[in-house]
Amino acid sequence: MSLFIFTLLFFSKNLYAIENNLRGSYNDLLYYLDELIPEKSKYYVDDANYKFVSVDNLLDYSSYSINYDKLIGDNNQTNYWCKFNDFIHKFNKEYNTIAEFEHRFIVFKHNLNEILKHNYISNFTLDVNSFSDLTQSEFHNKYIGGFIISNDNEYINFTFESCKKFKFNGTVLPDKLDWREFNAVTSVKNQGICGSCWSFSATGAIEGAYAIKTQNLISLSEQQLIDCSQLYGNNGCNGGLMDSAFKYTMFNGLCSEKEYPYASSNGQTEYYCSACSPIVNVNNCYDVQPNNQVSLKEAVSVGPVSVAIDADTQYFQSYSSGILDLPYCNTNLNHGVLIVGYGEDNGKKYWLVKNSWGDNWGEKGYFRILRTDDNNDPGICGIAIQPSLPSI
């Protein structure tokens, strides 16, 4: 057992208030660490295995070109604790035990080191956010996988036809478009730990199409889609398809978020469909030609477009700002998002994309990702593989 853990256990009777109510006692904990473990700077974190190790057993990191001491400060271990303390307060984190607190600090330090390494050499930036105390596998299990490639739900009604093909006309388009400037995009929402990204992507596209047609922007109900569209192939918090959500809305309509509010942020799906008064009906839906970013740009000129990406990377977990340009990103589609515009920044073309992880993530809930004018390009992280949009 490491000196760090032993000391915490030995002085546990002095830390009972911290163990019982960690949230209000982090400064106390840091004080005790300073008083009780004066040589704690000799203990570091083994990032690969998420554990404390003695400096005498520390692996040789001399081959690394990055000097963490210069990046985070001379007394780097103390600064890690300070940054973790700031993180806890900023994102209202609560840990039930000292053991969990210790583990989350180790994970946080590992993630922070990865952020520092990335920002040292890359064009877009990563930063600490609400996901920074999660391992990549935990992030995957909680926030990735809400988009399903095909419908294998045993309850699906196979009588519904697929969406129509979007007709590409080769229209001359402006160099820049942002549907937020036309009051066609609602505020950023947060799906929580429910795999309901597909519903947020779908409602965003329907909200945009309705606002463009009626000049009336209304926030629509993701919860209705989660609870009620199982017969159309969706699986609530276990994933779904935007096209299936469009099909459901064609035959059933969609109620406002105010009347049918979101209640699945904890990951629970009851599949109990409540009665409500629909205010929007989808007339039809259209699939954009896969891998054709020229056609996708024309589709975005009509309104916000639902797309899927492979977001199962550290870069999405910690994304902060800039244009994502990851040539080595996979194209295993697992997360539904919404393209709300496009543009160019310092000669680099991008898609402007709305996410559903809250406005504390990324660029106030949005991210930008590299765009091309190629008609045979799946795009970074597969963003051009499966686009679709509704019509009102």
C-alpha positions, 0 to 999 in steps of 0.5 A, spaced: 500 500 500 502 506 498 504 511 503 499 516 500 493 511 501 496 509 508 497 516 511 489 517 509 487 511 512 491 512 518 488 519 519 481 517 517 479 519 524 481 526 522 478 526 516 471 524 517 468 530 515 471 530 508 469 522 507 462 524 509 461 530 505 467 531 500 464 536 496 464 542 502 471 540 504 476 539 498 480 545 501 481 541 508 483 535 504 489 539 501 491 542 507 491 535 511 495 533 505 500 538 506 501 537 513 501 530 513 505 528 507 510 533 507 514 529 502 508 527 497 511 531 492 516 524 491 510 521 489 507 521 482 502 518 478 503 512 473 498 515 467 498 508 464 496 504 470 492 509 474 496 508 480 500 512 485 508 510 485 514 512 488 519 517 484 524 511 485 520 507 481 518 512 476 519 510 469 524 513 465 520 519 461 526 522 458 524 520 451 518 525 451 520 531 448 515 535 452 517 538 459 511 537 464 514 541 469 514 547 464 507 546 461 504 546 468 509 549 473 515 548 477 511 544 483 507 540 478 504 535 483 501 541 487 499 544 481 495 538 479 492 538 486 490 545 485 487 544 478 483 538 480 480 542 486 478 548 481 475 542 476 471 539 482 468 546 484 467 548 477 463 542 475 460 541 482 463 534 482 461 529 488 465 523 490 462 519 496 469 516 498 476 518 499 478 512 495 473 514 489 476 521 490 483 519 489 482 515 483 478 521 480 484 525 481 489 520 478 484 519 472 484 527 472 492 528 472 492 522 466 487 526 462 490 533 463 497 530 461 494 528 454 491 535 454 498 538 455 501 533 450 496 534 444 496 542 445 503 542 445 503 540 437 496 541 434 492 546 431 485 545 435 485 545 443 483 540 448 481 543 455 479 540 462 471 539 462 466 535 465 468 529 462 476 530 465 475 525 471 473 519 466 477 514 463 476 513 456 472 507 457 467 510 462 466 516 457 465 511 451 460 507 456 456 513 458 456 518 452 458 514 446 454 509 442 447 512 442 447 512 434 445 505 431 447 503 424 441 499 422 434 497 425 434 490 428 429 492 433 424 486 434 418 491 435 420 495 428 414 496 423 417 494 417 411 497 413 415 504 413 419 506 407 426 509 407 427 517 406 427 519 399 434 521 396 436 528 397 436 531 390 443 535 388 442 541 384 449 544 383 446 551 386 451 556 387 452 557 395 455 562 399 462 561 402 459 561 409 452 560 413 450 559 420 443 558 421 443 560 428 444 567 425 437 566 422 434 564 429 433 557 426 437 553 432 435 552 439 439 553 445 444 547 446 441 541 450 444 536 454 443 528 453 446 526 460 448 519 460 442 517 456 444 514 449 439 519 446 444 523 441 439 521 435 433 524 438 437 531 439 440 531 432 433 529 430 429 534 434 434 539 432 433 538 424 426 538 425 426 545 429 430 548 424 426 546 418 420 548 422 423 555 424 425 556 417 418 555 414 414 559 419 419 564 422 417 560 429 423 557 433 420 552 438 424 547 442 421 540 441 421 534 445 426 529 445 423 525 451 417 523 446 422 520 441 425 516 446 418 514 449 414 513 443 418 511 437 420 504 439 416 501 433 419 505 428 426 502 430 429 506 436 431 504 443 430 510 447 437 510 451 440 504 448 440 508 441 436 510 435 436 513 428 435 520 426 431 517 420 427 513 424 425 519 428 423 523 422 418 517 420 415 517 427 414 524 427 411 524 420 405 519 422 405 522 430 407 529 430 412 532 435 410 536 441 414 541 445 419 540 450 415 545 455 409 540 454 413 533 454 420 535 458 426 531 458 427 526 463 432 521 461 439 524 463 440 519 468 440 513 463 433 510 464 428 509 459 421 507 461 418 506 454 411 509 457 409 514 452 405 520 455 399 523 451 401 530 448 399 535 443 403 535 437 405 542 434 410 540 428 409 534 423 414 532 418 412 532 411 418 527 409 425 526 410 431 526 405 438 522 405 444 526 402 448 522 398 453 518 402 461 521 402 459 527 398 461 533 401 458 538 396 451 535 396 452 535 403 453 543 403 447 544 399 443 540 404 445 544 409 443 551 405 436 548 406 436 547 413 440 544 419 442 537 417 442 530 422 449 527 421 453 521 425 460 521 427 465 517 430 466 520 437 469 515 441 476 518 441 479 523 447 479 528 442 471 529 443 472 527 450 476 533 451 475 538 445 475 545 447 476 549 440 478 550 433 477 546 427 478 538 428 482 535 423 484 528 425 486 524 419 486 518 423 479 518 426 475 512 425 469 512 421 465 507 426 459 512 426 456 512 434 454 519 435 448 523 432 449 531 432 447 536 427 450 540 422 448 548 423 452 551 418 459 551 414 465 556 413 472 558 413 477 560 418 484 562 416 484 558 409 481 552 413 474 550 411 469 547 416 462 544 418 459 548 424 456 542 428 451 542 434 452 537 440 448 535 445 453 535 451 451 541 454 454 548 453 460 547 457 463 543 452 467 545 446 465 552 443 459 553 447 456 546 446 458 546 438 465 544 435 468 545 428 470 539 424 474 539 417 470 540 411 472 539 403 469 540 397 470 533 395 464 528 392 467 522 394 470 523 401 467 520 408 469 526 412 473 527 418 470 521 423 465 519 418 461 526 418 459 525 411 457 518 411 450 518 413 446 525 413 439 526 413 434 532 413 426 533 414 422 537 410 415 540 414 
